[in-house]
Amino acid sequence: MGDETVPLKTKLLRIRDYSDLILSCNEQQFKVHKAVVCAESPVMAAALKGGFKEAKSGVIDVLFDIESVRRLIEFMYTGDYLSHNAALDVLLSGSQPEESPAAREHVKKPDVGEATGPNTSSADPQEPSKSDQMLCHARVVIIADYYDVPALKYLSIDRLKIFLEKEWSAKLFCELLEEVIGSTNDRVLLRMLGAMAVEHIHELFMKGIFDEGGLARELAPYVLPGCFMKLKAAEAVRWSANSNPFEIGGPPPQVLTTLPSKSPFGGRTTVTVVRPASSLFGNNRNGANAPH
């Protein structure tokens, strides 16, 4: 067994010269190991089999932004994508083909949590914007879904959910939808976003994202059931608050909720949900048939 006391950087330096695969992204090349990468991504493993060009060249072109590729590689080697372990620079710094002078002058772009200004230093780090933090997780979800790395996908979705719960704003949510809709059809992500939309349905409704052709078109299958359940829950609460609303001479039907006047199906309308004068189930709360 390997020596657990050996620092990560030392281990990476030892195996760096034995890399047998290159992930190429925007003229940057990341030298990695098939044994590590293929164990995490069946998509990359399949590309390296048979007569595919990747199998012959030993190079996989990754068509994503460099920071997301770095986070993908970081997760494959460490199980996290925001570890901020300086030892990973051995793998994540990348190089340009044939070790050109530009490669030696290459400076790694700042990561989430690192300084981002033009004159930054480790002594005065700048906090990344909320938008940058959110999109970091979203883009990791997208690349993890594309290369079928489930553990990374679930981790990034969970972090994205926690971020939205803590830093909610309709503006950020709309920016997130612009990033992910059309880039991934992952149901776990869409279900989470749908549940989040239900919790803030009135605010988002008035922004028009549920209009025909709006941002939330892909969320409809996940939002509508949630809205229905909220209406049923509100109905149950108001129902139980009345001792016997179906007795002769009892109170008139009560308004349960009124949806916003802007219809998600085009045009403008007002939908009012009321409790009828007879039980939805044909019986009153005491089991007797409601009067007709």
SELOLO-316267 format. One line per 5 residues: number of its first residue (from 0); for each residue x, y, z of C-alpha. Coordinates in Angstrom, 2 decimals. Layout:
<pavexs>
NUM) X:Y:Z  ...;
</pavexs>
This chain:
<pavexs>
0) 0.00:0.00:0.00  1.08:3.57:-0.58  2.47:5.75:2.16  -0.44:7.85:3.42  2.01:10.36:4.92;
5) 3.39:11.38:1.53  2.02:14.82:0.56  -0.36:14.98:-2.39  1.99:17.21:-4.37  4.78:14.65:-4.02;
10) 2.49:11.88:-5.21  1.37:13.90:-8.22  4.95:14.79:-9.12  5.86:11.12:-9.04  3.12:10.11:-11.49;
15) 3.16:13.20:-13.70  5.68:11.75:-16.13  3.52:8.63:-16.52  0.42:10.38:-17.82  -1.08:8.60:-20.81;
20) -3.96:10.88:-21.74  -4.36:14.55:-22.62  -7.52:16.57:-22.07  -7.33:19.48:-24.50  -9.35:22.64:-23.89;
25) -8.94:26.04:-25.55  -5.31:25.35:-26.52  -4.49:24.18:-22.99  -3.45:20.58:-22.44  -3.96:18.73:-19.16;
30) -1.86:15.59:-18.80  -3.89:13.03:-16.87  -4.11:9.26:-16.40  -6.54:6.91:-18.10  -6.82:4.77:-14.97;
35) -8.16:7.76:-13.04  -10.24:9.47:-15.72  -11.89:6.36:-17.18  -12.83:5.08:-13.73  -14.83:8.27:-13.18;
40) -16.26:8.88:-16.65  -17.71:6.05:-18.76  -18.12:8.57:-21.58  -14.38:9.23:-21.74  -13.69:5.52:-21.29;
45) -15.87:4.71:-24.30  -14.11:7.36:-26.41  -10.79:5.65:-25.75  -11.99:2.29:-27.01  -12.47:0.96:-30.50;
50) -11.67:2.99:-33.59  -12.42:6.46:-32.26  -9.84:9.15:-33.00  -9.34:9.71:-29.25  -8.17:6.11:-28.87;
55) -5.54:6.63:-31.56  -4.35:10.09:-30.56  -4.62:9.81:-26.79  -6.22:13.27:-26.78  -9.79:14.15:-25.82;
60) -11.06:17.58:-26.86  -13.16:18.98:-24.03  -15.50:21.68:-25.30  -16.12:23.47:-22.03  -14.61:26.48:-20.28;
65) -11.18:25.88:-18.78  -12.24:26.47:-15.17  -14.93:23.79:-15.39  -12.41:21.38:-16.92  -10.02:22.07:-14.04;
70) -12.78:21.37:-11.54  -13.65:18.14:-13.34  -10.03:16.97:-13.15  -9.74:18.11:-9.54  -12.75:16.01:-8.59;
75) -11.45:12.96:-10.42  -8.24:13.05:-8.38  -9.52:14.30:-5.01  -13.27:13.77:-4.78  -13.94:17.52:-4.54;
80) -13.89:20.42:-6.98  -13.28:23.30:-4.60  -10.52:21.88:-2.42  -8.16:24.83:-3.11  -5.22:22.43:-2.73;
85) -2.12:24.10:-4.17  -0.64:20.67:-4.87  -3.14:20.26:-7.70  -1.33:22.92:-9.71  0.88:20.05:-10.86;
90) -2.10:18.82:-12.88  -4.31:21.86:-13.26  -1.86:24.47:-14.50  -2.00:22.92:-17.96  0.38:23.64:-20.81;
95) 0.23:24.66:-24.42  1.23:22.18:-27.12  4.99:21.56:-27.46  5.71:23.62:-24.33  5.78:26.96:-26.15;
100) 7.09:30.11:-24.38  3.47:31.16:-23.90  2.94:27.99:-21.87  5.75:28.88:-19.47  4.26:32.33:-19.03;
105) 0.76:30.94:-18.52  -0.82:32.01:-15.26  -3.71:29.97:-13.89  -6.98:31.88:-13.92  -8.36:32.65:-10.48;
110) -10.69:30.06:-9.04  -13.79:30.59:-6.94  -12.63:32.02:-3.65  -9.43:33.42:-5.17  -8.63:37.00:-6.16;
115) -10.11:38.12:-9.46  -8.91:41.70:-9.94  -6.14:42.75:-12.35  -3.66:43.53:-9.56  -4.41:40.74:-7.12;
120) -2.25:39.15:-4.47  -2.74:36.37:-1.96  -2.61:38.94:0.82  -5.73:40.72:-0.44  -8.09:38.16:-1.97;
125) -11.34:39.38:-3.47  -14.61:37.59:-2.84  -16.11:36.27:-6.08  -19.51:37.69:-6.93  -22.64:35.77:-6.06;
130) -23.24:35.25:-9.76  -19.76:33.74:-10.21  -20.25:31.43:-7.24  -23.60:30.25:-8.56  -22.43:29.74:-12.13;
135) -19.39:27.82:-10.89  -21.68:25.13:-9.47  -24.04:25.24:-12.45  -21.25:24.71:-14.99  -19.87:21.82:-12.98;
140) -23.33:20.22:-13.08  -23.37:20.60:-16.86  -19.91:19.12:-17.48  -20.52:16.32:-14.98  -23.78:15.42:-16.70;
145) -22.13:15.51:-20.14  -19.30:13.16:-19.13  -21.55:11.07:-16.87  -19.78:11.61:-13.55  -22.73:11.09:-11.17;
150) -20.94:11.76:-7.89  -19.71:15.12:-9.16  -23.14:15.97:-10.56  -24.94:15.27:-7.29  -22.34:17.16:-5.27;
155) -22.60:20.26:-7.46  -26.43:20.15:-7.53  -26.46:19.94:-3.74  -24.12:22.92:-3.46  -26.18:24.86:-5.98;
160) -29.34:24.18:-3.96  -27.68:25.35:-0.74  -26.49:28.49:-2.49  -29.97:29.32:-3.81  -31.54:28.79:-0.41;
165) -29.02:31.10:1.22  -28.64:33.76:-1.48  -32.04:33.69:-3.19  -32.95:36.39:-5.67  -35.20:36.19:-8.69;
170) -32.53:37.90:-10.78  -29.93:35.26:-9.94  -32.43:32.47:-10.57  -33.21:33.83:-14.03  -29.49:34.09:-14.76;
175) -29.12:30.48:-13.69  -31.91:29.34:-15.99  -30.23:31.11:-18.91  -27.08:29.11:-18.16  -28.56:25.64:-17.74;
180) -31.68:25.50:-19.94  -30.60:23.99:-23.24  -27.23:22.90:-21.83  -28.48:19.93:-19.82  -31.69:17.94:-19.47;
185) -30.70:16.38:-16.17  -33.89:15.58:-14.28  -32.33:15.84:-10.84  -31.24:19.41:-11.56  -34.54:20.40:-13.21;
190) -36.52:18.88:-10.34  -34.51:20.90:-7.83  -34.97:24.10:-9.82  -38.68:23.36:-10.22  -39.10:22.96:-6.45;
195) -37.21:26.22:-5.91  -39.47:27.98:-8.43  -42.59:26.73:-6.63  -41.34:28.26:-3.37  -41.03:31.66:-5.10;
200) -43.81:31.22:-7.65  -45.47:34.63:-7.33  -42.21:36.55:-7.60  -41.08:34.56:-10.65  -44.54:34.59:-12.20;
205) -44.54:38.35:-12.48  -41.13:38.30:-14.17  -42.70:36.46:-17.08  -40.47:33.40:-17.03  -43.56:31.17:-17.34;
210) -44.84:32.96:-20.44  -44.87:31.07:-23.72  -41.25:30.76:-24.81  -40.06:32.00:-21.42  -37.00:30.83:-19.50;
215) -38.89:28.29:-17.40  -40.41:26.27:-20.24  -38.32:23.21:-19.30  -39.42:23.48:-15.67  -43.17:23.21:-16.36;
220) -43.40:19.43:-15.66  -41.78:20.03:-12.27  -43.46:23.32:-11.34  -47.12:22.50:-12.07  -47.40:19.50:-9.71;
225) -45.74:21.55:-6.97  -48.21:24.40:-7.43  -51.12:21.95:-7.33  -49.85:20.48:-4.06  -49.52:23.95:-2.54;
230) -53.13:24.71:-3.46  -54.32:21.42:-1.98  -52.35:22.08:1.21  -53.89:25.55:1.53  -57.32:24.05:0.96;
235) -56.79:21.44:3.66  -55.69:24.05:6.20  -58.69:26.29:5.57  -61.00:23.28:5.51  -59.93:22.15:8.95;
240) -60.30:25.66:10.34  -64.10:25.47:9.95  -66.14:23.25:12.29  -68.78:22.23:9.74  -68.94:24.43:6.65;
245) -71.47:22.18:4.89  -74.39:22.44:7.29  -77.56:24.10:6.03  -77.22:27.77:6.82  -73.45:27.44:7.12;
250) -70.99:30.04:5.83  -70.81:30.78:2.12  -67.96:29.46:-0.05  -64.62:31.01:0.84  -61.83:32.13:-1.45;
255) -58.79:29.92:-0.91  -56.30:31.65:-3.15  -56.09:33.93:-6.15  -53.37:33.33:-8.71  -51.55:36.30:-10.26;
260) -53.36:38.05:-13.06  -50.63:37.21:-15.56  -51.45:33.83:-17.07  -48.60:31.39:-17.86  -50.56:30.27:-20.89;
265) -50.62:33.64:-22.63  -52.75:36.71:-22.11  -53.95:37.87:-18.71  -56.49:36.24:-16.47  -57.38:35.84:-12.82;
270) -57.94:32.36:-11.45  -59.75:32.16:-8.12  -59.93:28.88:-6.22  -62.90:28.55:-3.83  -64.25:25.91:-1.52;
275) -67.59:24.74:-2.96  -70.82:24.62:-0.96  -70.69:20.82:-1.06  -67.84:18.56:-0.07  -65.29:17.64:-2.68;
280) -65.69:14.08:-1.48  -69.49:14.03:-1.32  -69.56:13.95:2.48  -69.26:16.54:5.19  -66.75:16.26:8.00;
285) -69.21:14.24:10.13  -69.71:11.65:7.40  -73.24:12.72:6.38  -74.04:13.49:2.79  -73.91:17.16:2.00;
290) -77.26:18.79:1.22  -78.14:19.29:-2.40;
</pavexs>
